[in-house]
Amino acid sequence: MSGAARLAPNAVSGQGRIPVLDIGPFLAGEPDAAARLAHAVARTCEDTGFLVVANHGVPQRLVDDTFAAAAQFFARPDSDKLALKIGQYNIGYLPFGGQVVRHSPVNKNTKPNFSESFYITRDRAPDHPDIINNKPLIGLNRWPPDMPQFRAATMAYYAAMEAMTTRLVPVVAMALGLPLDYFAEAFAEPNCTIRLIHYPPQPNPDDNEFGFAPHTDNNFITFLAQSALPGLEVRTAEGEWIRPPAVPGTFVVNTGAMLARYSNDRFRATPHRVINRNGASRYAIPVFSRAEPRFDRGLRSDLCRSGQPAPLRADHLWRLHPAPAHLELRAPPRRR
C-alpha cells in the first residue's frame, strides 16, 4: 500500500479544515449572504475541497426515505439485483467486485471496492428525444419491477437534489469571481446521478482493501447526505486523513475534477476514501452533479495560467474515466 494511503486505526476529526456552513440566510435572500457564503466556499475549496452545509432546505423525510430504499434494495437476493446490472452507462446495479478504482492520485489501488452500488439518473421514457437521439451519457434507468416505492423515493430525492444543485452552482461561480450566471447554461438541466452504496462491515480490512478506494470525483460537485455511521475520510494536502463533521441533517459537499478543470485547478478535486470500521452495514446516497455534456464555454482569461492545457468538456472527462468495460464479478461478502 502507498504510504500516503496507509490505513490508520481512525482518521482524525476534520473540524476546522472542513467547515459547517449555514446556507439558510443565502437561500432566504438575506443581504450580503451570497457574498459571505461565496467567500467561505472559496476558502475551503482552495484547501480541502470539502465542506458541510446546514439549513439547506431539503426535507429530511426525502433523505430518510432514500436511505430506507437503499437498504431494502441491497437486502434483495443477488439474482434480483444482477438482473439490473449496469450496461453501457453507469445505470443500474454494480455488484461486489465490479469496480477497481484505477485513477487514484494517491494510492495504487489493486483490489475491488468492498461495496455494491446502484446508479440512478434523470428518469426518461423510451421515447424521450434524448434517448431516441442517443444523447451522450444518457440512458434509461433500470428499476426493480416489484418495488414501486423504490422509484418514488429516489425520484423525489433526485428532484430535491437537482434543485439544490441549481441553487448552489451560482455560489460556486461567485466564489471563483465569475458572474453568478456563468454556469447557468451548463446547469439549465443538471446532469445528476444518485449512487446508492452498501458498505458491509470492515473491522479489520486487508492490506489495500477499502469500502471505496482512494479516489477523486470526476463530476462538478458532489452532495452526500450524512450517513448513520462514519466511514468517509478526506486526504489533506499534507497527507493526513480526516473525517468531515458528522452533523445530522446536513450534507457533505465536495468538488470534482470537472470543477477543477473549469477553475484551472484553483478548486481541486480532493482524494477521499471509505472504510466501514463499524460493526454494521453502512449506506450512502451521494448525488453527483455534472455540467451539461456539451457545455464548452471556455475559461475566462483571468483564471488561466501560463501553460494551462485547454479546458475539457464534460463528455471529455467521462472518456477519461469511462464505465467498466466488463465486470469482475465476485461472490458477495458473507453477511455478518
Secondary structure as UniProt FT lines:
FT   HELIX           3..5
FT   STRAND          12..13
FT   TURN            15..17
FT   STRAND          20..22
FT   HELIX           24..27
FT   TURN            28..29
FT   TURN            31..32
FT   HELIX           33..45
FT   TURN            46..48
FT   STRAND          50..54
FT   HELIX           60..74
FT   HELIX           78..82
FT   TURN            83..84
FT   STRAND          92..94
FT   TURN            96..97
FT   STRAND          116..120
FT   TURN            126..127
FT   HELIX           129..132
FT   TURN            133..134
FT   TURN            136..137
FT   TURN            145..146
FT   HELIX           148..175
FT   TURN            176..177
FT   TURN            180..187
FT   STRAND          191..199
FT   TURN            207..208
FT   STRAND          212..215
FT   STRAND          221..225
FT   STRAND          232..235
FT   TURN            237..238
FT   STRAND          241..243
FT   TURN            248..249
FT   STRAND          251..255
FT   HELIX           257..262
FT   TURN            263..265
FT   STRAND          272..274
FT   STRAND          282..284
FT   STRAND          287..290
FT   TURN            293..294
FT   HELIX           301..303
FT   TURN            306..307
FT   HELIX           314..320
//
